[in-house]
Amino acid sequence: MLYWALIFFVVAIIAGVFGFGGIASASAGIAQVLFFIFLILFVVTLVARVVRK
C-alpha cells in the first residue's frame, strides 16, 4: 500500500510540473488516503503483535 501511495505521489508531482492541476490534486489526494490507511494498518499490526506476546 505504501508503494501505491508513493506511485500516486510521483504522478502528482509530474502532473504538477507539466501543469495538469486537476490530475495532480486528484493523485495527491489518493496518495494521501493510501498513506493514512497504511499508517493505520501498520499501527494495528504493531499493537496486535504486542498484545500477542
Residue pairs with C-beta under 8 A, 6 or more apart in sequence:
1 34
1 37
1 38
1 41
2 34
2 35
2 38
4 34
5 31
5 32
5 34
5 35
5 38
6 31
7 31
8 27
8 28
8 30
8 31
8 34
9 27
9 28
9 31
11 23
11 27
12 23
12 24
12 25
12 27
12 28
12 31
13 24
15 21
15 23
15 24
15 27
16 24
